[in-house]
Amino acid sequence: MVTAVIVDALRTPAGRGKQGGALSAWHPVDLLGTLLRELVSRNDLDPALIDDVIGGCLSQVGEQSVNIARNAALAAGFPESVPGTTIDRQCGSSQQAAAFAAQGVMAGAYDIVIACGVEMMSKNPINYATLGMDNWGPLVHARYPDGLVGQGISAELIASRWKLSREALDTFSERSHRLAGAADFSSEILPFGDLTTDETIRPGTTVAGLGELKAAFHDEALAERFPEIHWKITAGNASPYTDGASAVLIMSEERALELGLTPRARFHSFAVVGSDPIEMLTGVMPATRKILDRSGLGIDDIDTFEVNEAFASVPLAWQHEFGVDPTLLNPRGGAIALGHALGASGTRLLTTMLNQLEHTGGRYGLQVMCEGAGMANATIIERL
């Protein structure tokens, strides 16, 4: 089988996803298009050679609608012959884009492809308490007659099921900001104007300060339905609204070497699962088990883990299940500090994981992300 490799990976800094955020004045097509142009330029690659641009985006409305991946390729100045398509796997959209891109290379359908993602939450904010509630049809409601819930409630259910204290959630969140503040992301970030670092990192975050925040999703009606919930999820131990884009240049190893480019990592294994749409965010556990079974690797063979910090309860529950060395979990911080620009997060995590493997000399990295409606993607890469 053809080997699919990562030649390069690049992202924008994370901008605060609100009006006045450092990236909020950008059109999302231009944000992603500018990133794509630089990714190709810095590798001296003729863009006419690109077989496809596969982009992830969750809120495909307004400025992010009508196939933003194709529009961004045009904005990047790529030849009109370069196609693009946009997919929605919720928070894992661009991780799925990378999987589809790599699998296309491995199958011989592509030689060169870009996987990418973008989300401008300053323009398309999402209510995590009610996310998706108006999008279910009568048959789905009939299947779940007690009603589906938003992601914030799912995060609360996880905190309760795994007996995670408010202090544990806030301590993990403080760690995310502390590690992100100490990390050097300069090799993976393309500066945008005056923004050269992630605007979402708060290095002065303290557990005491986080402890003063009120629960974000408390709901009296749901409190009766879920008496086990103790309302611990706050704006401080959840990922913030974020603007951003990210992109990964993927090729067959043979094509990369023909072009004089150096492969940085190869795609080793993939997995995607569905899970309970009410707990919703627990798919990271079966996805991890599935990819380890497929890869033939053990959990101890993995040198770094990226488990998306949509809410602190998710990686903490995952760590409880797998017992990994906590220093290997999100070692540069995660989405609580680095932001969660939904459609861009998959390739953002992949970019950060690649750089962490290169920084430490590790061999294998495992990335897993919880997703809306109860799904999860997992990816293992091997540094070359």
C-alpha positions, -999 to +999 in steps of 0.1 A: +000+000+000+011+036-007+025+054+024+007+087+031+030+113+048+028+147+063+051+171+046+041+202+065+015+216+089+006+252+097-021+270+116-032+305+125-029+318+160-061+312+180-082+344+181-109+350+207-141+341+191-160+373+198-164+407+182-132+426+187-111+394+187-079+397+169-091+376+139-128+386+140-125+411+111-113+385+087-136+368+063-133+330+070-126+323+033-096+348+033-084+334+067-081+299+054-071+310+019-041+330+032-030+300+053-032+276+023-012+300+001+016+302+027+016+264+032+022+258-005+046+288-009+069+278+019+073+243+004+079+258-031+051+236-044+034+242-076-003+244-065-014+230-099-001+196-086-027+195-057-053+169-064-078+181-038-084+204-008-105+187+018-117+211+045-136+208+078-161+233+090-190+229+115-211+260+110-216+259+072-238+290+072-233+326+061-197+334+052-188+298+059-214+283+035-213+272-002-182+249+001-157+270+020-128+247+011-132+254-027-136+291-020-105+291+001-085+274-026-096+301-050-088+328-024-053+312-021-047+319-058-046+282-067-054+273-103-090+269-110-083+232-118-077+225-080-110+213-065-122+215-029-148+199-007-161+207+028-171+181+053-189+181+087-179+156+114-187+182+140-157+190+162-136+164+144-143+178+109-107+186+099-094+154+116-118+135+094-105+157+065-070+145+072-081+109+074-099+111+041-069+128+025-044+103+038-067+074+029-071+088-006-033+089-010-030+053+004-056+041-021-039+057-050-067+083-057-044+112-048-007+121-050-009+155-032-038+168-011-043+194+016-065+187+046-076+218+065-103+234+086-117+268+096-142+282+120-150+318+129-170+316+161-171+354+164-194+353+134-212+320+142-214+315+179-228+283+192-249+277+223-234+246+238-264+242+261-288+236+231-264+227+203-283+207+177-316+206+195-335+221+166-319+199+140-333+165+150-362+152+131-393+135+145-379+100+141-348+108+161-370+124+188-391+093+188-360+072+194-350+094+223-383+103+238-369+119+270-351+144+247-315+149+236-293+174+254-266+199+245-228+192+249-226+211+282-250+187+298-230+158+283-198+172+299-217+174+332-228+138+329-192+127+322-180+146+353-206+128+374-201+094+360-163+095+365-167+113+399-146+142+388-145+170+414-148+207+405-113+211+419-100+184+395-116+201+365-102+235+375-068+221+382-067+205+348-077+238+332-050+257+350-025+232+337-037+237+302-031+275+304+003+270+322+016+245+297+004+264+267+019+296+281+053+279+284+053+262+250+069+275+218+045+273+189+064+296+166+073+267+142+036+259+136+020+294+136+016+318+107+013+353+122-017+373+111-011+410+114+000+418+149-013+384+162+017+361+165+006+340+195-026+324+207-049+351+220-068+326+241-040+316+265-043+331+300-009+323+317-021+340+350-049+315+354-052+301+389-073+273+404-086+297+430-097+322+403-114+294+383-132+283+414-151+316+416-169+310+382-205+299+382-217+267+365-225+275+329-252+250+321-273+247+352-309+240+342-337+232+368-357+210+344-326+189+335-316+188+372-348+168+378-340+145+349-303+140+358-301+142+396-266+129+395-253+161+380-236+185+405-231+214+380-193+217+378-187+228+342-179+265+338-165+289+312-131+283+329-130+245+325-144+245+290-129+256+257-136+292+247-152+305+215-124+307+190-115+319+155-089+300+136-077+279+107-052+251+102-039+230+073-017+199+066+001+191+034-002+154+027+014+133-001+025+099-010+060+093+003+072+086-033+058+119-046+073+139-017+108+125-024+104+131-061+098+168-053+127+170-029+105+174+001+111+158+034+083+137+049+079+145+086+055+117+097+034+090+082-002+081+089-002+048+107-039+041+117-074+055+117-106+049+135-140+065+138-169+055+161-204+064+171-214+066+207-243+075+230-257+109+217-268+119+252-234+113+269-222+124+235-185+130+244-175+096+255-167+083+221-130+090+227-128+058+248-141+033+222-123+052+194-090+048+213-096+011+219-105+006+183-075+023+168-051+005+192-067-029+181-063-019+145-028-006+148-013-035+167+001-010+192-003-009+229-011+023+249+025+022+262+039+024+227+024+059+223+048+088+230+023+116+231-015+120+232-038+148+221-073+144+235-093+174+227-102+196+256-137+206+246-144+203+283-120+193+311-141+163+320-134+146+286-096+142+288-098+135+325-123+107+321-102+094+292-070+094+313-089+076+341-099+049+316-064+044+301-041+053+330-015+070+308+013+091+322-003+125+327+028+142+313+022+127+279-014+140+277-018+173+259+018+183+269+015+217+253-018+225+268-051+219+249-082+236+237-091+251+271-061+274+265-054+271+228-090+275+218-114+252+199-121+267+165-144+238+158-138+229+121-101+238+124-094+218+156-087+184+141-058+196+119-047+220+147-042+191+171-024+172+144-001+201+138+007+205+175+012+167+180+036+165+150+057+193+165+057+177+199+069+144+185+097+163+167+106+183+198+108+152+220+121+126+195+090+105+201+079+080+176+041+076+178+014+101+185-023+094+191-050+120+185-086+115+195-115+140+195-151+138+209-178+150+185-214+162+185-242+137+183-220+110+199-190+103+176-152+103+178-122+102+155-088+087+163-056+090+144-021+076+150+009+091+132+045+079+132+073+105+132+099+099+104 
